[in-house]
Amino acid sequence: MNYDLILKNGRVVDGSGNPWYKANIGVKNGKILTISRKYLEKAERLIDVEGLVVAPGFINPHGHIGRLLHEDNEVLQSVKQGLTMECTGNCGSAVYTMGEEYKQYLQSRSNSKIDWRTLEEWRKKIEGIGIGLNIAPFLGFGTIRTSVMGQEGEGGERFKPSQEELNQMKTLVEEGMNNGAFGITVGLAYVVQRNATTEEIIALTKVVTKYGGVFMAHARGGASSTLEFVSICEKTPIPGCLSHTTMAAYREYDAQFHNARERGVEILFDLYPWIHGSGKGLGYWIFANQWGGKPDPRAQRFVNIKNFDDPFFEETAEQLKVDAEWKKVKAEAIDRAKKLIEENNERRKVLEACGTNLTVPPIYDLSWRVGIVYSPSHPEFEGDDIKMPADLTEVAEALGCKDFWEAARKLFIADKGKTLTVNLARRASPKIQPKTRLEKDVIASYQMPEALVCSDCGSCFSTHPRIWGSWPKILQRYVRELNVLRLEEAIRKMTSLPAQFLGLNDRGLIKTGMWADITIFDSKRITNKATYRNPRQYPNGIPYVICNGKVVIDEGNFTGVLPGKVIKRP
């Protein structure tokens, strides 16, 4: 037998959760042809993996690389940590299966040409330029609802679509599912989607079930959010995954989740192995409207930071030194916050009057919600998952500023615009009720059999370490150092469990006949290097990553091969 690739002497952790075993693996035409204890001969390439773990390629059920995949097609931040598949379209936001007006909206926010509308057109575009891993595409409810009803203020704020609008949404769902989408996702805390009732979502998930698809949900928020997720999955019925949820941190949610499982509701959840969320430059909070609207155009430059040495940051800091400019910027920021609070109060009154199950997402107080993780001028403010980062109130006190806005300005100028922040894990004001997610909650959540590993993050322009090191962090910290997860169980959560949820019967396991998506790592050396302070660092200890039988990472280096596919639902 002439193989394309032989992996020799590997310690196989096959993804099932079973103990490892030693074997040789022969790959032919992109698939695993042979697994044997016998020595395999004749191959174009033989790799001796003695002492290394041979596992299925890792699958990310919840990420956001799809938004900029046409600009970041190598996806090395994913591939170099062992990923061979990413799901796109999460939190209700997809860049395909959309109306023409939504396409123009995307174009207005993009530096590249948006020359597709359907999922099939996007598939041809992405596969045409080549990608470093496989994509499992989902439909975005927010994209579909906005395409039909418009943005908020243009129709999308309505709670009940007309029958014609609902039919148009169903038609888009049908189109996307016929194009091979794996299911639909929602982000019920976000504008447009937050206006949809449970019944509207169920109407669309029922279309998805006709094609054997699944459902992923960024919950609405609040005490009833898990119950709504369960209700959608139970009434449709449809397999569901609750997105980026530290389930063990909330006893009430945990009980609701497991009661549903006991009733036969097929649900899972995913989470990332970090305490704090959503990394951004400090400038975002100075210039942006945190819940939509039309922010200062400078705001987005602090979200997708393509180059830390971009003179834009220092130039912006210089602009804020001018008192007149700062007075204008601060007034606009305070006015935006005031309007958001007023709009939320008005929305609360409307919702109470109309009797829907909709909620009002909180407008977080930036004074205690934003934490400092990188400050060249004041490293004493920096924090991580062990030391709580300083919030803007604490920064104001330390710098002798009259309010947190002045503190943000002072720190921003001192750091020449390069301050990095996170959303702190606090769930309430520390002065009122300091609820903080802890690492023990993350560990306890991962120890639940229904937990999947995710990143909840996007392109290589992101400033949160979860996009660069989530899978290595688990294998380093939770498996090797803390010994709170078995290696085989951790791999199951990264491979066969997400594959099972997606309905894939030819990926997620090391098994003959499967596609050769394989990650090879040194369990004694694998190390996450990404930190909040310096997120853009590749891990150590993953010498080989193979996608569709092609070696993408070879002895730790990118080969330039782009064998990924935008795969279709089975």
Secondary structure as the mmCIF struct_conf table of DSSP 4:
data_model
#
loop_
_struct_conf.conf_type_id
_struct_conf.id
_struct_conf.beg_label_comp_id
_struct_conf.beg_label_asym_id
_struct_conf.beg_label_seq_id
_struct_conf.end_label_comp_id
_struct_conf.end_label_asym_id
_struct_conf.end_label_seq_id
STRN STRN1 TYR A 3 VAL A 12
BEND BEND1 GLY A 15 GLY A 17
HELX_LH_PP_P HELX_LH_PP_P1 ASN A 18 TRP A 20
STRN STRN2 TYR A 21 LYS A 28
TURN_TY1_P TURN_TY1_P1 ASN A 29 GLY A 30
STRN STRN3 LYS A 31 SER A 36
BEND BEND2 ARG A 37 LYS A 38
HELX_LH_PP_P HELX_LH_PP_P2 TYR A 39 LEU A 40
STRN STRN4 ALA A 43 ASP A 48
TURN_TY1_P TURN_TY1_P2 GLU A 50 GLY A 51
BEND BEND3 LEU A 52 LEU A 52
STRN STRN5 VAL A 53 PRO A 56
HELX_LH_PP_P HELX_LH_PP_P3 GLY A 57 GLY A 57
STRN STRN6 PHE A 58 ASN A 60
BEND BEND4 PRO A 61 HIS A 62
HELX_RH_3T_P HELX_RH_3T_P1 ILE A 65 LEU A 68
TURN_TY1_P TURN_TY1_P3 LEU A 69 GLU A 71
BEND BEND5 GLU A 74 GLU A 74
HELX_RH_AL_P HELX_RH_AL_P1 LEU A 76 VAL A 79
TURN_TY1_P TURN_TY1_P4 LYS A 80 GLY A 82
STRN STRN7 LEU A 83 THR A 88
BEND BEND6 GLY A 89 GLY A 89
HELX_RH_3T_P HELX_RH_3T_P2 ASN A 90 GLY A 92
BEND BEND7 VAL A 95 THR A 97
HELX_RH_AL_P HELX_RH_AL_P2 GLU A 100 SER A 108
TURN_TY1_P TURN_TY1_P5 ARG A 109 ARG A 109
BEND BEND8 ASN A 111 SER A 112
BEND BEND9 THR A 118 THR A 118
HELX_RH_AL_P HELX_RH_AL_P3 LEU A 119 ILE A 129
BEND BEND10 GLY A 132 LEU A 133
STRN STRN8 ASN A 134 PRO A 137
STRN STRN9 LEU A 139 GLY A 140
HELX_RH_AL_P HELX_RH_AL_P4 PHE A 141 MET A 149
BEND BEND11 GLN A 151 GLN A 151
TURN_TY1_P TURN_TY1_P6 GLU A 152 GLU A 157
BEND BEND12 PHE A 159 LYS A 160
HELX_RH_AL_P HELX_RH_AL_P5 GLN A 163 ASN A 178
TURN_TY1_P TURN_TY1_P7 ASN A 179 GLY A 180
STRN STRN10 GLY A 183 GLY A 187
TURN_TY1_P TURN_TY1_P8 LEU A 188 ALA A 189
BEND BEND13 TYR A 190 TYR A 190
TURN_TY1_P TURN_TY1_P9 VAL A 191 VAL A 192
HELX_RH_3T_P HELX_RH_3T_P3 GLN A 193 ASN A 195
HELX_RH_AL_P HELX_RH_AL_P6 THR A 198 THR A 209
TURN_TY1_P TURN_TY1_P10 LYS A 210 GLY A 212
STRN STRN11 VAL A 214 HIS A 218
BEND BEND14 GLY A 222 GLY A 222
TURN_TY1_P TURN_TY1_P11 ALA A 223 SER A 224
HELX_RH_AL_P HELX_RH_AL_P7 SER A 225 LYS A 235
TURN_TY1_P TURN_TY1_P12 THR A 236 PRO A 237
STRN STRN12 GLY A 240 LEU A 242
BEND BEND15 HIS A 244 HIS A 244
HELX_RH_3T_P HELX_RH_3T_P4 MET A 247 ALA A 249
HELX_RH_AL_P HELX_RH_AL_P8 ARG A 251 ARG A 263
TURN_TY1_P TURN_TY1_P13 GLY A 264 GLY A 264
STRN STRN13 ILE A 267 LEU A 271
BEND BEND16 PRO A 273 PRO A 273
BEND BEND17 ILE A 275 HIS A 276
STRN STRN14 GLY A 277 GLY A 281
HELX_RH_AL_P HELX_RH_AL_P9 LEU A 282 PHE A 287
TURN_TY1_P TURN_TY1_P14 GLN A 290 TRP A 291
BEND BEND18 GLY A 292 GLY A 293
TURN_TY1_P TURN_TY1_P15 PRO A 297 ARG A 298
HELX_RH_3T_P HELX_RH_3T_P5 ALA A 299 PHE A 302
TURN_TY1_P TURN_TY1_P16 VAL A 303 VAL A 303
BEND BEND19 ASN A 304 ASN A 304
BEND BEND20 LYS A 306 LYS A 306
TURN_TY1_P TURN_TY1_P17 PHE A 308 ASP A 309
HELX_RH_AL_P HELX_RH_AL_P10 PRO A 311 LYS A 321
BEND BEND21 VAL A 322 VAL A 322
HELX_RH_AL_P HELX_RH_AL_P11 ASP A 323 CYS A 354
TURN_TY1_P TURN_TY1_P18 GLY A 355 GLY A 355
BEND BEND22 ASN A 357 ASN A 357
HELX_RH_AL_P HELX_RH_AL_P12 LEU A 366 ARG A 369
STRN STRN15 VAL A 370 TYR A 374
BEND BEND23 PRO A 376 SER A 377
HELX_RH_3T_P HELX_RH_3T_P6 PRO A 379 PHE A 381
BEND BEND24 ASP A 385 LYS A 387
HELX_LH_PP_P HELX_LH_PP_P4 MET A 388 ALA A 390
STRN STRN16 ASP A 391 ASP A 391
HELX_RH_AL_P HELX_RH_AL_P13 LEU A 392 LEU A 399
TURN_TY1_P TURN_TY1_P19 GLY A 400 GLY A 400
BEND BEND25 LYS A 402 ASP A 403
HELX_RH_AL_P HELX_RH_AL_P14 PHE A 404 ALA A 414
TURN_TY1_P TURN_TY1_P20 ASP A 415 GLY A 417
STRN STRN17 LEU A 420 ASN A 423
BEND BEND26 ALA A 425 ALA A 425
STRN STRN18 ARG A 426 ARG A 426
BEND BEND27 ARG A 427 ALA A 428
TURN_TY1_P TURN_TY1_P21 PRO A 430 ILE A 432
STRN STRN19 THR A 436 THR A 436
HELX_RH_AL_P HELX_RH_AL_P15 GLU A 439 TYR A 446
TURN_TY1_P TURN_TY1_P22 GLN A 447 GLN A 447
BEND BEND28 MET A 448 MET A 448
TURN_TY1_P TURN_TY1_P23 PRO A 449 GLU A 450
STRN STRN20 ALA A 451 VAL A 453
BEND BEND29 SER A 459 SER A 459
TURN_TY1_P TURN_TY1_P24 CYS A 460 PHE A 461
BEND BEND30 HIS A 464 HIS A 464
TURN_TY1_P TURN_TY1_P25 PRO A 465 PRO A 465
HELX_RH_AL_P HELX_RH_AL_P16 ARG A 466 LYS A 473
HELX_RH_PI_P HELX_RH_PI_P1 ILE A 474 GLU A 481
BEND BEND31 LEU A 482 LEU A 482
BEND BEND32 LEU A 485 LEU A 485
HELX_RH_AL_P HELX_RH_AL_P17 LEU A 487 MET A 494
TURN_TY1_P TURN_TY1_P26 THR A 495 THR A 495
HELX_RH_AL_P HELX_RH_AL_P18 SER A 496 LEU A 502
TURN_TY1_P TURN_TY1_P27 GLY A 503 GLY A 503
BEND BEND33 ASN A 505 LEU A 509
TURN_TY1_P TURN_TY1_P28 THR A 512 GLY A 513
BEND BEND34 MET A 514 MET A 514
STRN STRN21 TRP A 515 TRP A 515
STRN STRN22 ILE A 518 PHE A 521
TURN_TY1_P TURN_TY1_P29 SER A 523 ARG A 525
STRN STRN23 THR A 527 THR A 527
BEND BEND35 TYR A 532 ASN A 534
STRN STRN24 ASN A 540 ASN A 540
BEND BEND36 GLY A 541 GLY A 541
STRN STRN25 TYR A 544 CYS A 547
TURN_TY1_P TURN_TY1_P30 ASN A 548 GLY A 549
STRN STRN26 LYS A 550 ASP A 554
TURN_TY1_P TURN_TY1_P31 GLU A 555 GLY A 556
STRN STRN27 ASN A 557 PHE A 558
STRN STRN28 VAL A 566 VAL A 566
HELX_LH_PP_P HELX_LH_PP_P5 ILE A 567 ARG A 569
#
